[in-house]
C-alpha cells in the first residue's frame, strides 16, 4: 500500500510559516487599504484581500496534511500561481489597470518575488510528499 508523507513535517513547516507570514502581511495591507483608500484602486485592494485569503487557506491546508488538506492546498497553490502570473503580466502590460500595487503586482516584486516562488514551492512540496509507490 502506498503511504503518503505529511505536508506539515520537515521543510513543510517552513513553507507553512512563510504562508502564515504572507497571510498576515497581505491581510494587513489589504485591510488598511480597503479601510482608508478603497475608492482609489478597488480592484487592486480586493486582489490583495483575495491573495490574503488564499495564503490563509493554503497554510491551513498544508498544516492539516490529510487528504482534504492536500486537495485544499493544491487548489490554493494552483489559483495563487495563476493569479500571480496573470496579475503580474497585466500589471506590467497596462499600469493604469492597477493604479496602486497588489501583493501580486509585478509578479510580487514588492515582496521580493516571493509571491511568485511560493506557489511553485507549495506545488513542489505537495508533489514531493505525494503517495510513494508500494
ZIHU-V23438 format. One record per pair of residues at least 4 apart in sequence whose C-alpha atoms are under 7 Angstrom apart, sorted by the first residue. I is the first residue (numbers start at 1). J is the second residue. D is the distance in whole Angstrom. If there is no record, write none. Layout:
I J D
I J D
This chain:
1 134 5
2 131 6
2 132 5
2 133 5
2 134 5
3 131 5
3 132 6
4 129 6
4 130 6
4 131 4
4 132 6
5 129 5
5 130 6
5 131 7
6 65 5
6 129 7
7 12 5
7 62 6
7 63 7
7 65 5
7 126 7
7 129 6
8 12 5
8 13 5
8 62 6
8 63 5
8 65 6
9 13 6
11 15 6
12 16 6
13 17 6
14 18 6
15 19 6
16 20 6
16 59 5
16 62 7
16 63 7
17 21 6
18 22 6
19 23 6
19 55 5
19 56 7
19 59 5
20 24 6
20 55 7
20 56 6
20 59 6
21 25 6
22 26 6
22 55 7
23 27 6
23 52 5
23 55 5
23 56 5
24 28 6
25 29 6
26 30 6
26 48 6
26 49 7
26 51 7
26 52 5
26 103 7
27 31 6
27 49 6
27 52 5
28 32 6
29 33 6
30 34 6
30 45 6
30 48 5
30 49 5
31 35 6
32 36 6
33 37 5
33 38 6
33 45 6
34 38 4
34 45 6
38 42 5
38 45 7
41 45 6
41 98 7
41 99 6
41 100 6
42 46 6
43 47 6
44 48 6
44 98 6
44 100 6
44 101 6
44 102 5
45 49 6
45 102 6
46 50 6
47 51 6
47 102 6
48 52 6
48 102 5
48 103 5
49 53 6
50 54 6
51 55 6
52 56 6
53 57 6
54 58 6
54 76 6
54 80 7
55 59 6
56 60 6
57 61 6
58 62 6
58 72 7
58 73 5
58 76 5
58 77 7
59 63 6
60 64 6
61 65 7
61 69 4
61 70 6
61 72 5
61 73 5
62 69 6
62 70 6
62 73 6
64 69 5
65 69 5
65 70 6
66 70 6
67 71 6
68 72 6
69 73 6
70 74 6
71 75 6
72 76 6
73 77 6
74 78 6
74 123 7
75 79 6
76 80 6
77 81 6
77 119 5
77 122 6
77 123 6
78 82 6
78 119 7
79 83 6
80 84 6
80 119 6
81 85 6
81 116 7
81 119 6
82 86 6
83 87 6
84 88 6
84 104 5
84 107 6
84 115 7
84 116 6
85 89 6
85 107 6
86 90 6
87 91 6
87 104 6
87 105 6
88 92 6
88 104 6
88 105 5
88 106 4
88 107 4
89 93 6
90 94 6
91 95 5
91 97 7
91 98 6
91 105 6
91 106 6
92 106 6
95 99 7
101 105 6
103 108 6
104 108 4
104 115 6
105 109 7
107 113 6
107 115 7
107 116 6
108 112 6
108 113 4
108 114 6
108 115 5
108 116 6
109 113 5
111 115 7
113 117 7
114 118 6
117 121 6
118 122 6
119 123 6
120 124 6
121 125 6
122 126 6
123 127 6
124 128 6
125 129 6
126 130 6
